[in-house]
Amino acid sequence: MPVVWSGTWSNGTGPSQVLKAVINSSATPGSFTCADLYISSTFALTLNSGATATIYGDLYNNGNGTSGVGTLRFVKSGTQSLNGTVFTHSGVVEVATGSTLTTNSKLTIANGGSLMHGTSTPNGGGSVSGSITFEKTIGTTTKGWRMFSLPVDALIDNFESGLNTLCSNHTPSGERNVYYYNPAAGATAPGGNYAVGWTQANNTTDDEQKAYSIYLDNTSHGAWNFGSTVSISGTPNNGTDTFSLQYHYDPASSGNQAPQRGWNQIPNYFPSNLGVYNLINDGNFGTTYKAIHVWDQNTSQMIGLNQSSMNSYNNSSTSRFSTIRQISPFTGFWVKATSVSQSIQLKNSMRTSRTDSLPANTYFKKEFDIFRVEVKDAEGKADQFSVCFDEAATDGMDYSMDIYKFKSFSDEVPTLYTELAGEGMMSLNALPIKESYTMPLFIESFKDGKEYTFSPITEEYLGYFDVELVDNKTGVKTMLLDKNYSFKYDAAYKGARFTLNFTKKSTTSVDELFSPEKMYAYTNEGGINVVYSNRNTATTATVEIYNIMGQKLFSTQTAAGVETVTYQPAATAQANVYVINVTSNGKTKTIKVVY
């Protein structure tokens, strides 16, 4: 006999692994377990965040499908099927180990949702038989290039709605709007042609093993009009894929500087989020430079995310990378090889269905001392350069901290960077703590004579150094922490137009300000990470973690020197605030994190 949900369960306790469930109300039943699941006509199964329907049988949708962002979990040992009317699920679908979900082409997973299946996938492990439709909402409708990938086994020309892909069979050729990046087409030595690696997609042979750049234009042009949501159907991708990285010279620069070689565009081909932390810290992420770069459509800039948990662009805008700790489905990203014969792997174990409400600039951000300088024109087109001061940094290349400059694809925005000997253009330079620094600052623009303004961004800067900006063309010197500086771009001026001088403030001792005991915390897929750094190797520290109610959840004593302590909180339906205390030498430092 089935158990009926009509706002309450007909038997008072709800269904079970051997009892069917019938949904006769759109009110949420919360989490439950059932055998077969029936959704009656005119009703929807409402699963809010944190709620899971665990299904040991088949699903029959005779009504309005599901509502909410909760989880459908299929756990039967054997085959389970979807039946009835096609429906859209906005949350997570999990197929447990041992189960095969036969879709019968009944399921669409909406933007923000995830499918977790395939061997070694967290909360997954099972398989899918049949086609699933996946949707992606495009963040803005402004014209420009979007980085795309395909979460299903399909061709780039198989988009069903919202996207007009004009591939190599389209006439006239000038309207073709789909390209992929083939670095092997680049030069084998510095110099030569500019960006020859961009290749028009072939609508009959190109597939999910590539990342694509698609030009979208929702203006009056009309040729490449698109809606706000795109969709594609097919057998969902899963499993390990190895991407052999090319090491050629084809940077976004007409100068083709040798250190800028090695850029490769990679797809997130999974129908779920890809955990950035899991990717760049994996043993098969085989580059010396542990970072990825993603495109922010709103700022027309590339954002570099590296192993040290910093980002190269202090983006406070809302974009399709609003949860940058995950690379979302349909998204392409970039990695940089540092020598020949390098590769990276994407694996099921790197997948995550987790979503986060944190804005982009709160992930990949520890308690570093970062000074950012922005250059912007009157229309708001801008770029940034960052300097990080940290005891672990060196004057040379720090592959886990420094971030290369990956120039914008847009000729409307300026480019700002420094150069590091032997490495080339850098968007973030990490340096050890000293009395003073001098570094060149290069600016490039396609707008000769355009007026730009330098301004400091100090929300992550502790202010231990005065910052002087020197215009090497005019000789004007400006204390940048006190006022902005405006100038007109001169395309004829070669070399570093500007110099940044960092000088310890005369009233401050660097040794006093940078305390021997230093603690910071950050979160990732592994949990809450507390890093305690102490020059005095004879001193230990006590690390304690409390919830917001004051209950002690965790306590340990660190060893002398530098140590990372990781604590994994119990899974909850929503983010929680945790209080961290580190006590050493009779002093306690307290910080809060959200996880």
MILUMDREN-792541 format. One record per residue: x, y, z of N, C-alpha, C in turn. Coordinates in steps of 0.1 Angstrom, whole numbers, plus 5000, padded with zeros to 4 digits. Example, Ala and Ser with C-alpha at 12.3 -4.5 7.8 and 13.67 -1.06 7.14 Angstrom:
BEGIN
513249435078512349555078513249675078512849785071513749895071512950005079
This chain:
BEGIN
500849885000500050005000500950125000500650224991501450344991501150435003502150525006501950625016501750755009500750835012500350955004500751075012501351175005501751305010500651405006499851455015498851555012499051675021500251705026500551805036500951735048500551615050501051525061501051385054501851295060501951155054500751075060500150995051498850925054499050825066500250775068500550685079501150745091501350875090501950955101503450955102504050855095505550835096506250855083505550845072506150855059506450725053506950725040507250595033508650545038509050435032510350375035510850305023511950245025512650175014511750075007510750025014509849925008508449975006508150105009506850165007506850274997505950264988505850364977505350504983505750614976505250744980504450804969503350864973502550934963502451084967502751174959502851314962501551384957500651414967499351474964499251624969500451684972500551814977501851874973501852004969503052074966503752134978503152114990503852155002505052065004506152115009507352035010507251925021507551805018507551695028508951685036509951775032511251755037511951635032512951585038513651465034512851335037512951245028512251115030512851005021512550885024513050765017511750685012511850635000510750554994511150454985510250364981510450274970510150344957509050314950508650394939508150534943508350634935507850774938506850814927505650844931504650894921504351044924504351124914503951264915502651284908501551314915500251314910499951444901498951434893498551544884498351674892498851784887498751924892499651954903500351844909501251874920502651854916503551914925505051904923505651854936506651784935507451744947508351854951508151924962508952034966510051994975511252014970512451974978513352104980513252164991514052284994515452244997516352344998517752325000517952245013518752135011519052045023518151925023517051925016516151815016516551715005516451585008516751474999515651374998515251344986514351224984515151114979515251004988516050894985515150784979515450744967514450664959515150524956514450414961514850284958514150214947513250284941512450234929512550324917511450334911511350424899510550554902510750654893510050774895508950794884507750824888506650844878506150984880506351074870505951204871504651224862503551224869502251254863501751394865502651474872502251604875503151714870503651794880504551914876505951884880506351764882507751734884508251774898509351844899509951884911510052034912510152084924510352224927511352234938512252344937513252364947514552314943515552334952516952294948517552184957516552094962517051984969517551874961517751754966518351644960517451524957517551474945516951344941518051244941517951144950519051044952518450904948519050844938518650714933519650604938519150504946520050424953519850274951518850234942518550094940519750024934520049904939521049814933520449754920520749814909520149764896519649884889518649864880518149974871516950044877516950174877515850264880515450344868514250384867513850454855512950574858512950674849512150794850510950764840509750794844508550764836507650884837506650884827505650984827506051104819505751224825505951354818507351404820507951464810509251534811509151634822510251644830510251744841511651804843511651924849512951994851513251994866514451954870514951964884515952064885515852154895516752264897517852234907517752124914518752094924519751984919520051884927521051784925520451654922520951574913520551444910521751354913521651264923522751174926522351024922523250954916523050814912524050734920523650664930524550594939525250474932526350434938527050314933526150194933526150124921525350004919524050034912523650164911522450194904522650244890521750204881521750264867520450334865520550464863519350544861519050554846517950494842517450504828516550624827516950724819516250854819515050854810515050774799513950784789513750924784514851004785514751144780513751224787513451194800512451264808512951374816514351394817514851484827515651594821515351724826516151834823516651884837517951914837518551974849518852124847518152204855518252354852519552414856519752534852520952614855521152604871522352574875522652574889522552434895521852344888521752204892522952124888523052004893524151914890523751774890524451694881524251544881525551484887525351404897526551334903526451184900527251134891527250994887528650954883528950834881530250784876531150744888531950644885532850594895533750694902533750694915534550784923533950924925532850954919532251084920531651094934531951204942531351224955529851214955529251124963527851104964527251044952528151004942527650944930528050794930528650754918529250624917528450534907527150564905526350484896526450544882525650484873525650524859524350574854524350634842523150684836523050624822521850584819521550524806520450624799520850684788519950764781520350914782519550994776519851134774519251224786520051324789519551434799519751564792518851654794519051794789519551884801520551964798521152054807520952194803520652284812520452424809521552514815521852624809522852714814522252854811522152934822521753074821522953164819522953244808524053334805523953454814525053494820524953594831524553734826524953774814524553904809524153884794523553984789523153974774523954084766525054124772525954214764526754134754527054194743527854124732529254094737529753984732531153944736531353794735532553754738532953614738532653554751532053424751531853344763532653214762533153174773533953044773532952934776532752844767531852734768532452594768531752504774532152364772530852284772530952154769529752074767529651964778528651954786528551854797528051724792527751704779527151584774527951544762527851414758528451364745527651424734528151534728527451594717528351684709527851734698528651824690528251974694529152064691528952204694527752264687527352204676526152254669524852194674524852114685523752054690522952134700523252254703522552334712521052344707520152324717518752314713517952444714518452534723517652654725518652764730518252884726518953004732520353034726520852954717522152974712522252944698522753044689522853014675524352994672524752874671526152844668526352834653527152924648527352934634528752884631528852754628530152684627530652694612531552604609532352614597531452584584530252534586529352514574528552644571528652744580527852864578528352964568527553014560527853124550527053244553527653364553529053394550529953364561531253334558532153294568532453404579532253524575532453634585531453634597530353554595529353554606529653434616530553344613530853234621531253274635530753214645530953274659531453174669531953054664532352944673533852914670534752924680536152894678536552814690537652734688538352674699539852704697540552684708541952734708542852604706543652614695544552504692546052554694546652544705547952604707549052544698548752424694549752364685549952434672548952524668548952604656549852724658550352754670551152864673552552844668553352944669554752944664555652854673556752804668557652724676558752814681558752934678559753034683559153164685559653254694559053384696558953464683557953554682557653634670556653564661556353614650555453554641554053614642553053534637551753584637551053594650550053674651549353704664548153614665548053534676546853454679546353364668547353294662546953204651546353074656546353054669545752934674544252924674543553034673542153034672541652964660540752864661540352784650538852774649538252784637536852774636536352634639535352624647534852494650534152424638534252294637533652214627532352154633531252184627529952144633529751994633530551914625530351774624531351694631532451754636533551674642533951714656533651844659534151894672533151854683533651834695532851774706533251824719532851744730532951784744534351784749535351734741536751734745537451864743536651964738537252094736536452204744537152304748536552424753536352524741535252594741534952684730534752834734535052924725534753064727533653094717532453144722531353164713531053314714530953384703530553524703529053534703528553604713527153624715526853774714525753804707525353944704523853954705523354024715521954044717521554184713522354254705522054394701521254384688521154504682520354514669520954434658522154384659522754314648521854194644521354124653520454014650521053884646522253884640522853764634523153664644523453704656523853604667522953624679521753644677520853674688520653554697520553574710520353454719519453494731518953394737518153414749518953404761518353414773519153414785519553274790518853174784519153034788519452944776520452864777520752774766520652634771520452534762520352394766520952304756521352184761521852084752521551954758521351854749520951714754521951614750522051504757522951394753523251314765524051204763524551124774525551204782525351214795526251304803527651244804528651334804530051294805530451254819531351174820532051144833533351074830534151054841535350974839536551064838537751004839539051074838539351104824539851224822540351274809541651344811542651304803543951364803544151464792544551584795544751694785546251714784546851674773548251704771548351854767549251924774549352064773550452094762550052184753551052234743551852344749553052364744554052464749554552544737553652624731553952704720553852854722554252934712554253084714553053134706551953164713550853224707550053314717550753404724550053474734549153584728548353644737547553764733548353884732549353884724550254004723550953994710551054104703551754114690553254094692553754104704555154094706555553954708554653854711554953714713556153694722556153744734557153724744557353574747558653534748558853394750558253344763558353414774557753364787556253344787555553404777554153394776553653274769554553184766554053064758553352964768552652864762552152754770550752764774549952864769548552874773547652764766546752704774545852594769544452614775543452604766542052624770541452484773540852464785540452334790538952344793538152234789536752244793536452174806535452224814534852144824533752064817534051944813533151864806532151794814532151814828531251744837529951814837528851734840527551794842527351834856528451884863528351924876529552024878529552094890530652184893531952104894533052164890534452114892535052194903535552124913536152194924537552244921537752374921539052434918540152384927539852384940540852334950541252194946540252104943540551964940541451954927541152044918541852034905543352074907543552194912544952254911545852184922545252114932546052044942546251894939545651854928545751714925547151674919547651554922548951514918549151504903548051494896548151494881547851634875547851734883547951874877549351894875549851864863551351844861552051964856551652084860552352204856553052254869554252324867554852384878554052504883553352564874552552684878551152634882550852644894549552584900548552694900547852704888546852814887545952784875544752834876543852844864543452984862543053014850542553154846541153134840540253224845538853224840538453364835537453364827537053494820535853554828535953674831534853754837534253844826533053804822532453884811532154024815531854054828531454184832532554284831533754234834534954324834535854314822535454214813536354184802537754154805537954084816539354054821539453904825540653854824540953724829541253724844540753634852540953624866541853504869543053524875543953414878543653364892543553234894543253174907544453074910545153094921546353004922546352924935547352844937547352754948547552824962547952944962548153014975546853074980545753054973544453104977544353254975544953314965544753454962544153464948543653574944543253594930543953724925544053724912544853834905543953954902542653934903541754044899540754064910540654174917539854194928538454224923537754124918536454144911535354154921534754264922533554284931532254274924532354264911531054254903530454114903529254114899528553984898528753924884529153804883529353744870528953604870529053534859528753394859529753304867530853374872531753304881531453354895530153374899529853424912530253334923530453204920530953114929532253054924533353124925534553094918535252974924534852924936535452804941535052684933534052694925533652594916533752644901534152564892534052584878532752524874531752604870530452554867530352474854529352394852529152324839529052424828529352384816529352464804530552564803531452554812532552654814533852604809534652694802535952664798536952754807538152704809539152774816540552754810541552824815542852824810543852774820544852704815546052664823547252694815548452714822549652754815550752644817551152584807552252484808553552564810554452514817555752574819556952504813556652394806557652324798556952224789557652154781557052064772556651934780555751854774555351724779554651734793553951834795553151844807551651814804550951774814549551744812548751774825547451774824546551774836545451674834544851634845543751544844542551604851541351574845540151604851539551464855539051454868538651334873537251344880536551234880535251234888535351274902536451244908536651274922536851424925537051504914537151644915535751714915534751644911533451694909532751734923531851824923531151864935529851924931528851894939527451954937527252074946528352104954528152204963528052344956527152424962527052564957527352654968527752774965528152874976527553004973527253074983526653214982527753314983528953274985530053374987530353444973530553574973530953644961532253604957532653634944533853584938535053624945535153744951536353784957536553744971535753654976535953594990536653464989536653394978537353274977538753294971539653214974541053234970541553364976541353374989541753494996542053465010543353465014543653455028543953585034544653585046544953715052546353755047546453765034547653825029547553975029548754045027548754185026548854225012547754265005547754284991547454424988548254494980548054624975547654604960546454664956546054654942545954804937546354814925546254944918545454924905544455014903543555004892543855124882543755094869543755194859542455194852541755304850540455304845540255424836539455414825539055524817537655574821537255684814535955744818534755654816534855554807533755464804533755344814534755344823534855234833535655114829536255114817537055004812538355014821538754894827539754904837540554774837541754784843542554664846543254694860543754584866544354594879545754524879546654564888547854504891547954494906548454374911548554354925549854314930550254364942551454324949551054264963551654144965551354074978552654064986552554104999553654095008553453975018554353885018554153765026555553705029555653655041556953595045557353475037556453405031556753285023557153315009557053445005557353474991558853494989559253494977560653534973560653644963561853694960561953804950561753744936561953614934561853554921560453494919560353404910559053344906558553244917557353274923556753184933555553114926555752994922554752934913553452904920553452904934552152884941551553024945552253134942551753264947551653364936552753384928552753474917551753434906551153524899550153494889550553564876550653494865550953544852549853644847550253734838549253814832548653744820547353724819546753674808545853794802546253844791545653964786544153944783543354054784541954044780541854014765540653954762540353934748539754064741539454164750538754284744539754394742539654454730540554574728539954704733538854694741538254804747538954834761539554734767540154754780541654764780542254834789543654854790544254724796545654714795546354604802547454664811547454614823548454664833549154544839550454554840551254444845552654494849553454404856554854424858555554314850556854314850557654214843558654154854558654024854559553954863560653884855561853904858563053854850562853704847562953674834562853534830561453474830560453554834559053504834558153584826558453714824557553794816556453864824555353884818554253964823553553894835553453974846552753924858551654014862550553954866549354034871549354044886550053954893550253964908551653914911552354004918553753974922553853954937554153834942554253814957555753844961555953914972557253954976557453934991558653904995558953895009558954035016559054035029558854155037560254225038560454345032561654415033561354565036562454645036562254785039561654865027561954825015561454895003561554814991560754854981560654784968560454894957561054864945560854944933560454844922559454874915559054784904558454854892558754814880558254884868556754844866556054934860554554914858554354944843553854844836553654864821552154874819551754964810550354984805550354974790549354904785549154894771547654924768547454994757546055034753545955044738544855014732544555044718544055184716543955264727543355394727544455504729545155534718546155634719545555774723546155844733545555964737544455954747544055834750542955814760543355854774542455924781542855954795542455844804543455804813543255704823543555764837542955694847543255734861543655614869544855634876545255534886544655564899544155454906543655464920544055344927544255354940544555234949543355164953543455034955542354954961543054884974542554934985543254904997542454815007541354755003540554675013541354555018542354515011543154395016544654445019544854575020546154625022546254685036547254645043547454685057548154815059548654875048549155005048550455025055551354925055552654935062553655005053553355025040554255095031553555215025554355325023553855425015554055385000553155424992553255384978553355514969554455524962554655634952554555584938553755654930553655624916554455724908555455684900556255774892555855764877555555874871555255874857556655904850557255804844558555814838558555904825557455934820557456014808557456164812556656194822556456334827557356374839557756274846558556294858557656324870556356324869555456354880555456234890555556264903555456174914554256194922553556084925552256094932552255994944551956034956551755944967550355884965550255764960549055704955547955674966548455664979547555644990546755774993547355884989546756014992545856064981546156034969545356094958545556004945544656014936544655944923545556024914545955954903546756024892546155994879545956104871545356094857546456124847546356064835547356084825546756044811547356084801546956044787547855934782547255834776548155724771548855764759550155724758550955764747551555634741550955594729551355464723552855464719553355584717554755594712555755574723555355584736556255564747556455414750557655364748557955224750558555204763558455084768559055054781558055074792558555074804557755094816557355244817556155274815555655414816555755454831555455364840555355394854556255314863556555364875557255284885556455294898556355184905555855184918556955174928556955264938557955254949557255234962557555124968557055094982558155114992557755205002558755245012558155225026558855165035558355145049558055285055556855295061556555425067557555455078557955585079559055615088558755605102557455605106557055585120556755445124557055355115556555215117557755115115557855025124558854915122558154795115558754755104558254635097558254515106559254495114559354385123558254385133557854505138556754515147555454485141555254535129553954525122553754385117554754315112554654175108555054095120554054055128554353985141554953855138555753805147556353665145555253555145554153575152553053485152552053535142551753455132550853495122549853385119548553415119547553315117546553365107546153275098544953305089544153175087543053195082542153075079541453095066541152985059540452985046539652855045538652855037537852735035537952685021537852555019537852485006537052355007537152274997536452144998536852055009538052075014538551995026538052035039537452155040536952205053537452345056537652365069538252495075539652465077540552555071541952535072542552655080543252625091543852725099545452715098546052815093547552815091548152895102549052835109549852905120551252915116551853035115553253055111553953125122555053065127555753115138557253105136557953215136559453215135560153145146559553155158560153095170559752945171560652865166560352715165560152655179560452725190560252665203558852685208558052765201556752805206555652725199554752665206553552605200552352695202551252645196549952715197548852625199547752675205546552595206545452655197544952565188543852605179542552545183541552635185540252595189539152655179538152575176537152615167535752595174534952705174533652705181532552735171531352695173530252735165529752875171528752925164528253065168527553065181527152945186526552925200527552915211528852915207529952905217530352765221529852665214530152525217531552495210532452445218533752405212533552275204533952285191533852175182535152105180536252175182537552115178538652185186539652115190540852175197542052085195543152155192544452085190545552175193546752115195547952195197548852175186549352285179550152285168551652255172552352195163553752175165554452305163555752315167556552435165556752465150556852585146557152625132555852655125555652605113554552625105553652505104552352515105551552405104550152445100549552355092548152375088547252275095546252325101545252245108543952255101543352135097542152125090541052065098539952125098538752075105537552065095536951955094535751935085534451935093533752045093532452055100531451945094530451915103529451825098528651895087528151815077527351875066526051935071525752055066524552125070523852175057522652215058521852265047522252405043522852475052523252615048524552645055525152755050526452795056526352845070527352815078527352855092528652935095528553015106529653095111530453015121531753015120532652945129533653045135533953035148534953125154536253045157537353095153538653025155539553105164540053045174540953105184542353035183543353115181544753065182545453135193545953055203546553105215548053065215548953165217550353135217551053255225551953215233552753315242551753395250550653335255549753415263548853505256548953505242548053595234547153515226545953565223544953495215544453575204544453515192543953585180542653515176541653595172540353535169539953585155539453495147538853525134537653445132536753485123535553415119535653375105535053255102534853215088533453165086533053165073531753105070531952985062531352875065531452745058530152675058
